[in-house]
Amino acid sequence: MSADPSIRVLIADDQLLFAEALAGALSAHDLIDVVGIAANGQEAVQLSGLLKPDVVLMDLQMPVIDGIEATRLIVGGDIPAPRILILTGSDEPDALRRARAAGASGYLTKNLSAGALLDALTGLVSIAAAFQLDVGTGAAV
């Protein structure tokens, strides 16, 4: 996590209009700093390494590398890895199970309000700050 009190967010979604609208809505809040938008999973992995966000909002169905594989690569890479919050149109139980197995910290569908998403982001970062985990074992340190 950064020393800055704002939450650094990377948005990974291949629907550019949605991603830009989401970035605009989130950027209106003082607590959120949208640091970038990735149009596919491969870009999400690359930008995560370069921009060091606190949270990646990850769509599941994207070109090049899907959101599950991108999550696995990001969580298994840099330490400390950003938290991955899946934000997708899919509410299939199998997608949730696969996202959790890949290392996602949360799973939300795109039909929620901006306020609910903001609450999820701030809650996720607060929990991460309260419990520092050993990335390799998942155990509290």
N, C-alpha and C positions, 0 to 999 in steps of 0.2 A: 504494500500500500504506500502511496505517496505521503509526504509530510503535509502537503496542501490539504486543507479541510474539505475541498471539493472531491467528488467521486469522479474519477476519470473513466469514461465509458467509450468503448469501441462498439459500433453497431455493425453486425454482419448479416446482410440480407440482400438477395439478388433482385428484389423489387425496389429499384432506386427511388421511386416516388414515395413508397412507404418509409424507406430508410431516411430520406431527407425530411419527411414530415415528422417522423419520430425524433430525429435530431433537433429539429426546430422546437418541438414541444418540450423535450427534456432540457434543452439549453435555456429555456425561459426560467428555469429554476436555478437559484444561486448555488445549490448543492451539487449540481451536475455540470461536468465539463466534457462534452462530446469531443473526443480527440480524433475520431476518424470514422469512415464508413468503408467497409469491405464488401465487394460485390459477389464474392464467392468464398468458399472455404479456404482455398489456398491463400488468398489475400488476407483472410482473417488470421491465419497462422503467422504470415509474414508481418502484418501490421501489429499484431499482438507483441511480437518480439521487439519491434522497433519503437512502438509508442508506449509500451508498458502501462496499459490501462489497469484499473482496479477491477473492472467488470467488463466482460464481453457479452453483449446481447446477441445471441446466436440463433439464426433461423436453422431449421433442420434440412430443408430441401433447397440445396444450392448447387450450382454447377462446379465442375473441376473436382472439388472435395466437398462431400456433404457435411452438414453441421455436426454429426456424430463423430466422424473421423477428425474433423478440425478440432473438436473439443478434446478428443483423445490426444492429439498432437500438442495442443497448447498446454493442457494440464500435465502432460508428461515431459514438457520442455523446461523452460526457465523456472528457477526457484527464486522468489515465490511466484507461482503462477497466478494469473488473474482468476477471479471467480467467473464461472461461465453460467449465465442465466439464459436458458433456452427460451426463446420467444417465437412461437410458431403457430401456424393455423391448425396443426394436428393435435387432436386430443386422444389419440389411440394409446391404449395402455402399453402396447409393445414399444412405441416410440419413447414413452416415459421411462420404461425399464432400460432401454438401450442408452438413453441419455444419462441416466444415473450410473450405469456401468462404465460409461466413457469418462465420468468425472464431473458431470454438470452439478452445480450447487443448487439449482432450482429449475423449475419448468413452468412456464406460463403460456397461455394461449393468447392470440392477438386480439381477442374480443374484449379485453379488459380496458379500463379507463386509464388515462395518463396518471391520475392520482394513485391508482392501485399499483401501477408500474413503479412510480416514484417511491412508494412505501416499500415495495419489494426490493428495490435497489438499496435504499438506505438501511433496511433491515438486514440485508445480506452482508453489507459492508460492516455494520455494527457487530454482527455475529462473528465475522472473520477477525475483527479487531479484538474481540473478547477471547476468542479461542484460537491461538496460533497452533496450526497443525503441522506435523512433520509430513511433508508431501509424499515421501516414500512409503510410509507406513499408515498414514492417516490417523496416527495417534497424537493426542495432545502432548505438547512439550512444555 
